[in-house]
Amino acid sequence: QVQLVESGGGLVQAGGSLRLSCAASGRALSFYVMGWFRQAPGKEREFVAALKRSGDSPYYADSVKGRITCSRDNAKNTVYLQLNSLKPEDTAVYYCAAALVSSYRTNDYSFWGQGTQVTVSS
């Protein structure tokens, strides 16, 4: 098993940037496909980004493509999500998650962090 802890959220003005981190303990992060999801109030949790074990070829939701970069440092057992050009509609709790398969579906992810709040003011 792996335990995940997100950090780096906060309040930022529209157009600003944040870098979220997801630190893992327990099993090595390199064993998993890592994903980022977000959930806004009153909405379902939605896919943001995912990264294969090697860190190659990340894939992103259309809503964030071009503004977000996902990366991983397996040596540090940490995954990152760089958020740029933030918009108020990006406001949500952001979660990292671990899966055994490459997927954008929440049900394919077995391990989840507690989430970190990102709030973008207009």
C-alpha positions as CSV (number, residue, x, y, z in Angstrom):
1,Q,0.0,0.0,0.0
2,V,0.9,3.6,-0.3
3,Q,-0.1,6.7,1.7
4,L,-0.4,10.0,-0.1
5,V,-0.2,13.5,1.3
6,E,-0.9,16.6,-0.8
7,S,0.4,20.1,-0.1
8,G,0.8,23.4,-1.8
9,G,-2.7,24.6,-2.1
10,G,-3.9,28.1,-1.2
11,L,-5.5,31.3,-2.3
12,V,-4.3,32.9,-5.5
13,Q,-5.5,35.6,-7.8
14,A,-6.7,34.7,-11.3
15,G,-3.8,34.4,-13.6
16,G,-1.5,33.2,-10.8
17,S,0.3,29.9,-10.3
18,L,0.6,27.2,-7.7
19,R,2.6,24.1,-7.4
20,L,1.0,21.2,-5.7
21,S,3.0,18.3,-4.3
22,C,2.0,14.8,-3.4
23,A,4.4,12.9,-1.1
24,A,4.1,9.2,-0.8
25,S,5.1,6.8,1.9
26,G,4.9,3.1,2.2
27,R,5.3,1.4,-1.2
28,A,7.5,3.2,-3.7
29,L,5.7,5.7,-5.9
30,S,7.4,4.2,-9.0
31,F,5.2,1.2,-8.7
32,Y,2.1,3.3,-9.5
33,V,0.5,5.4,-12.2
34,M,-0.2,8.7,-10.5
35,G,-3.2,10.8,-11.1
36,W,-4.6,14.2,-10.1
37,F,-8.2,14.9,-9.7
38,R,-10.3,17.8,-8.4
39,Q,-13.6,18.4,-6.8
40,A,-15.5,21.6,-6.7
41,P,-18.4,22.2,-4.3
42,G,-21.5,20.5,-5.5
43,K,-19.7,18.8,-8.4
44,E,-18.4,15.3,-9.0
45,R,-14.7,14.6,-8.7
46,E,-13.1,15.1,-12.1
47,F,-9.9,14.0,-13.8
48,V,-7.1,16.6,-14.2
49,A,-3.9,14.8,-15.1
50,A,-2.1,11.4,-15.0
51,L,1.4,10.3,-15.3
52,K,2.8,6.9,-16.1
53,R,5.4,5.2,-13.9
54,S,8.3,6.4,-16.1
55,G,7.1,10.0,-16.0
56,D,6.8,10.0,-19.8
57,S,3.8,11.2,-21.7
58,P,1.5,12.8,-19.1
59,Y,-2.0,13.3,-20.2
60,Y,-4.4,16.0,-19.2
61,A,-8.0,16.9,-19.2
62,D,-9.0,19.3,-22.0
63,S,-10.1,21.9,-19.4
64,V,-6.6,22.3,-18.1
65,K,-4.4,21.4,-21.1
66,G,-1.8,24.0,-21.8
67,R,-2.0,25.4,-18.3
68,I,-1.0,22.5,-16.1
69,T,2.1,20.3,-16.0
70,C,2.3,17.1,-14.1
71,S,5.7,15.6,-13.2
72,R,7.1,13.0,-10.8
73,D,10.4,12.5,-9.0
74,N,10.5,8.8,-8.1
75,A,13.7,9.2,-6.2
76,K,11.9,11.7,-3.8
77,N,8.7,9.6,-4.0
78,T,6.8,12.8,-4.9
79,V,4.5,13.9,-7.7
80,Y,3.9,17.5,-8.7
81,L,1.2,19.5,-10.3
82,Q,2.1,22.9,-11.6
83,L,-0.9,25.1,-12.1
84,N,-0.5,28.2,-14.3
85,S,-2.9,30.9,-15.6
86,L,-5.4,29.9,-12.9
87,K,-9.0,30.8,-13.3
88,P,-11.8,31.0,-10.7
89,E,-13.3,27.9,-12.2
90,D,-10.2,26.0,-11.1
91,T,-11.2,26.4,-7.5
92,A,-11.6,23.0,-6.0
93,V,-10.0,20.5,-3.7
94,Y,-7.2,18.8,-5.5
95,Y,-6.4,15.1,-4.9
96,C,-3.6,12.9,-5.9
97,A,-4.2,9.2,-6.4
98,A,-2.3,6.0,-7.3
99,A,-3.4,3.3,-9.7
100,L,-2.0,0.2,-11.2
101,V,-3.3,1.1,-14.7
102,S,-3.2,4.3,-16.8
103,S,-6.6,5.8,-16.4
104,Y,-8.7,8.9,-16.1
105,R,-11.4,7.1,-14.2
106,T,-11.7,7.6,-10.4
107,N,-12.7,4.0,-9.9
108,D,-9.3,2.8,-11.2
109,Y,-7.4,4.6,-8.5
110,S,-7.1,2.6,-5.3
111,F,-5.2,5.1,-3.0
112,W,-6.0,8.7,-2.4
113,G,-4.6,11.6,-0.5
114,Q,-6.7,13.9,1.7
115,G,-6.7,16.7,-0.8
116,T,-5.5,20.3,-0.8
117,Q,-7.7,23.3,-1.3
118,V,-7.0,25.6,-4.3
119,T,-9.0,28.8,-4.3
120,V,-8.7,31.3,-7.2
121,S,-10.1,34.7,-6.7
122,S,-11.3,36.9,-9.6
